[in-house]
Amino acid sequence: MAKEKVVAQEELEIEKTYEEVKEALDSAADALLDDGEEIDLDEYDSEPKRRRFEDILKMYGSNKLVVPIYQRKFVWNPKKQKKYVEDALRQKPTPSWMIAEYNDIYSIVDGLQRFTTLSFALNDPNLTKEQKAKIRKYKVDTTTINNIPPKQQRTLFQDYNSGIVVSGAIKQRANLNEKIEILVTTIVADEFPENLNPKITFNKSAHHDTITENALLAVSGISLDSNRPEALAKLLNENEDIVIENQDKAREIIKRIISLYQNSIPPDLTKRSLNANFISILIRVIVDHPEITNSDIIQVISYIFAKNKAVDEYGDTTGGGSGDVSKCVARYNSLLNWLINPPELEPVKLTLKQFIKRHKDANISDLNGKYVIDFNQLSDEQKQALCDAQNDGKQSEFDKIIEDKYNEIHQ
């Protein structure tokens, strides 16, 4: 069979938000529902079945199939999208979609990327009428798990998509009050970018859940306790009203931290420090002490994580039992001391090659984060000048080079 030629939509190269995904799915589903065909929902049972894509789309259009809140973003790159559309046009079998059912409502547990890709294809002006008909009739392998409550569906999603044992943070999700569960899930989806390093640690161990829960408790004035998932869940449930009331403050503090990592923290330091042990306690310290600046935070991160192994005083508060009250308090006190009395950094001389490797494909900014640029936009001469300024400890000179380049780009 001749391979169908597919021209990917230019807009598909952009990461899609939940709202954009919903708009695309709604558009595709509405078009199909206009034909008046009935959906045979009795066919959807726990047995693996092959179903036409248009039947699945009609379920969505009839509000029988929903995209749960933990499924928030469309992130497939154009290459993956194009390959999947080509498979559909060739009627080639592909991995099964997993669907969960509860009270006659079906949720996509695994398959949103494929579902959305085919829905976008139906709106692609580059595809012919015949090609779109093939996509509508494409038979998709599905597996439906019946009668699984919504709280357990998210656990199933995490387990199925990570391929590893579900973390404690996710297991405790079932013990959260419904409003708190939705709040935490929404903040995680909205505030943590998909491409923020270290991706594996964040996505598979659900560190972002623990960080979000700590932020909500910290801005609500709930004192530091154990960082263990069961303790966090208990405190969130007991203080539901005040936590919900302060959700915007929690979002702001998370935005501040994420912005620092995106714009001012080199990738090697990001990899070592961006985890729940460090960020959860850091958030509590800066909430309690609003006078702490971003420059203070950057300096402390550079001090603790300058080498592959964290400094001993910090390392002693992590490892086994790092979520215990005693270690959390010790970590808090150490971070507070360093942030209020910034330690002297050992001068580290980098070669130009090392300097470029540290910052390549990342943003770089002045000390205060006011001027942020893409490192790759710098000329070779500017990279050398920044490297020299950093090695010589000339922060004002370093900042001036960044500021000048920023103004050059945005003039």
N, C-alpha and C positions, 0 to 999 in steps of 0.2 A: 504493500500500500504506500502511495506517495505521501511523504511527510507534509502536513499542512504548514504553510508559512504563516507565522504570527508576528505582527508588528505590535510591540508593547506600547501601551499608552505612556506618554511622557509623564503624566501626573502620577503614575504608579510608582515612580522612583522616590516619592516623598512618603515618609512615615505617616500613616493615617491615624487620626484620633478616633475615639469611640463614636463621636457624632458623625464624622465623615463616613465611617464604616456603616453606621446605621442608615445614613442617607442613601448610600449605594445599594444596600440590601433592600430597603423600602422601595426604591425605584424599580429594581428588578422584580421584586415580588408583586408589586401593584400591576405591572404589565402582564404578568402571568395570570393573576386572579381575574383579570377582565374577561378571560375566555369562558368563565362559568363552569369549568370542570370541577368535579368534586374530588376531595382528597380522602382516600381510604386509610384512616388512621388505624384500623384494626390490623393492618399489615405490620405495624411497627411494634415488634415484640423484642424479647431478649435474645432471639436467635440472630446470627449474622445474616443480613439480607442485602441484596443489591437493589437500590432504589434510583429512580430517575432524579437527576438534579432538580428538575422543575417541580417534582413532588415535594422535595425538601424545602424548596424556596416558597412553595405555596403554603406549607405549614408555617413558615416564618411570617408570611403575609397575613395569615389568619390568626396570628398570635398564639399558635399552638407550639411554635418553636421559638425560643428566646436566646439571646446572647447574654449570658450572665455577667454581672458587673465585674467579676475578676478577669473576664476576657475583654480587655479595654483597647488594645492597640493592634493595628495591622502593620506588621514589620517585615514581611517577605520582600526581598530585593527583586528588581526586575527580572533577573536571571531565573530565580525560582518561580516567579509568576508565569513567565513565558513557557518554561518547561512544563508546568502543570496544565496550562491551557493547551499546549501541544499534545499532551497525553490524553486530555479530554477529547480533542478533535480526532485523535486516532482511536478513541474508545478503548484506551489501554487501562487495564486494572491498576489501581494505585492503593496505597495503604488505607485501611479502614478508618472512617470517622467514628468517634465515640460520642454517644448521646445518652444523657441521663433523663429519666422520666419520673415525675412525681405529681400526683393528682391530675393526670392527663395533660400536664405541661412538660414539654421536652426542652432540654438545655444542651447546647453544644459544649462538650467537655474537651474534645480534641477534634479539630477540623476547621476552626475559624479562619485560618489563613487560606485554606483551600476553598471554603465556602465563599469568602470575600473575593478571592481571585476570580472565581467563575462569575460572580455577580458583577464585578467590574468589567469582565470580558463581554457580558451581555450589553453593556453600555459603551463598548469600544467602537468608535466609528470606523476603525481600520479593519474590522472583521466583517465578512459578508453575511448576508441573511442566512445562507446555507450553513455557514460556520456556526452562527449563533444557534441555529436549530439543532445542530449536533451537540452543542454544549448543553442545551436544555434537556435533550434526551440522554445525555451521558449517564450511565449507570454507576452509582457510587456505592462502594461497600460500606455498610454502617453496622455498628453494634450498639444496641440499646440496652441500657441497664435500667430496669424498672424499679419504681417505688423507692428511690433513694432521696432522702430529704435534702433541701438546699444546702444546709450547713455541711453535710458530708460530701456534697458534690464538689466543693472547692478543694477538700482534701484529696478527693479522687483526681481532680485536675492537676494538682501539684505533683502527686505521685506518678500519674501517667505521663506527664510532660517532662519530669526531671529524670526518671529512670533510677531514682535512688530512694532510700528510706525517707519518709516525710519528716520534716524537722518538727521540733517541739512547738515552735511558734505556730505552725500550720495546724498541728493536732489540737492546740488549745483554741483554735478558731471556733470549733464547735461549742465551746463553753462561753463564748462571748454573747452578750445580749445582741439582739438582731441589729439595733441601731448602731451600736459600737462596731460590730462586724462590718457593716456596710461602710461606715465612716473610715475605718482603718484601710479597708480594701480600696476605697476610692482615693484616699490620699496617696497610697502607695502607687496606684496606677497613674495619678495625675502628676506627681512631683518627682518620681524617680525615672529618669530617662532610660530607655532600653539599652543604649550604647555606653552607659557609664561603667567604667572599670571599677573593681574586677567583676565582670559580668557573672561568672560562674558562682562566686561566693554569694553575691546578692540574690540571684534568681533561684539557686538550688537550696540554699540554706535559709532563705527568707529573712536575711538580716534586715532588709528594708522594713519588714513588718515590726520587728523588735524596736528599731530606731523610731518608727512612727508612733508606736505605743508609748515609748519613753517621752517623746516630744509632747504628746497629748497630756501626759501626766505632769510633766515638768511645768508647762505653761498654765496648767490648772492648779498649781501650788501643792500638788501631792508629793510628799517628801520621798526621798530616795529609799528604796527598799531593795529586795532581791531583783536581779535582772532575769530571773527565770520566767519562762512563758506562763506558767500557772499563776505566779505571783502577779505578773502584769495584768493577766486576764481578770483576776479577782479585784484588783484596784480599779480597773477600768469599769467593771460592772457596778462596783459599789459607788462610783462617782460619775455615773452616766451623764447626769444633767449638766454638771459643771464642765465635763470633758467636751461635750457637744457644744456648749456655749463658747469654749475657747479654741475651737478647731481652726479658726483663721490664724490665730497666733502660732499654732503648731505648724501650719503650712508655711508661714513666713520664716520660721527658724530653720525648717528643712530646706526651703529655697536658698537661704543664706549659705548653708553648708554645701549644698549641691553646686551652687554658683562658684564657691571657692575651689571646689575640686575640678570643675570644668575649666576654670580660667586661670587659677593661680598655683595649683599643686601639680608638680611634675608627675607623669605616669608611674614612675617607680615608687614614689612616696604614696601615691594613690593606692597602688596595689597592696602596700604594707599596712596602711592605716584605715582604709575605707571598710570598716566592719562594725558589727553591732557592739562589740566590747568597747571600742574606742569612741565611736560617734555617739552612742547612747549617753555615756557619761559626759562627754564634751558638751552635748546639748544642755544637760542639767547644769553644768558649771556656768555656761554663758547666759542661761536664763536667770540664774541666781545673781550673776554679776554682769549686768548689761554694759558696764564700762569696758569690758574686754573687746579689743578691736580685732579685725580680720588679720592685721599684721601680727598681732600677738599669737593668733591661732596658727598662722603659717610658720612662724618661728618655732613654736612648740612642736608642731608636726615634723619640721625639719630636724629638730633636736632628737626627738624620740626615735624616729624611723630613718635616720640618716644611713644606717647600715642594715644589712639583711636581718640582723637580730636587733630587736628593740632594746633600749637601754635597760639595765637591770632593774632599776626601781619600778619601771612600768611593767616589765616582763614578769616580775614577781606577783603582780595583781591579775595576771591572765593565766592561761593554761587550765589545768583541772580545777573545777569549781569556780570558774571566773564569774559565774552569775550569782554566787553567794553574796549575802549582805556584806560580810567582812571585806571581801575583795572589791566589791563595788565602792564601798566607802573609802578604802585605801586608794583606789584608782582616782576617785573624785578628789581626794586631798592632794594627791601628787599633781594632777592636772591643774588644780586651782593654784597651787604654789608656783608652778612653772608659768602659768598664764599671767599671774599677778607680778611675778618676779622672773621675767624671761631669762632663760639660761644663756650663757655665752656659747655661741656655736663654734665648733672647731672649723677652722678654715679648710675647705676642701677645694683643691685646685683641679679643675677639669680641663682636659684637652678639648680642642674644638670638636673633635670627633665625638667625645663623650657628651659634651654639651648638646650637640645636635641630636644625638641618640636619645637623650633624656627628654627633649622637647618636641621631637619630630611628630607631625600629625596631631598636635595638641595646641590649645590656646596658651598664650603667655601674656602676662599683665605686669603693670607696675606694682609696687608693694601694696598699695591701697585698693587695687582692683578697679581703679577708675577707668583705665585705658586697657582694653582687651583686644588682642589681635591674634590672628592665625599665624603660628610660628613659621609656617611654610611661605608666608608672604614676605618675609624678611629677605633682604639680599645677603649674599655671602659676606660682604663687608660688615653689614649690620649684625649678623650672627657672631662674627669674630669680635666686634666691639662689645656686644652684650656679654660674651664669654669672658673677655678681659676685665670688664667692669665687675662682674660677679667674683672672679678670682681675686681681684684687688680690693673687694669689699666696698666698692664705690656705688652705693645704692642710688644716690641721686643721679649719677651719670647713667646707670642702668635704666632708671625710670624715665629719664629724658629721652633716651633712644626709643623707648616704647611709645611715649607720648607723641614724639615727632612722627613716627611711623603711623600711628593711629590717625593723626591729623592729615597726613598725606593721603591715606586711604579714604577718609571721609570728607575731604574738602570738596 
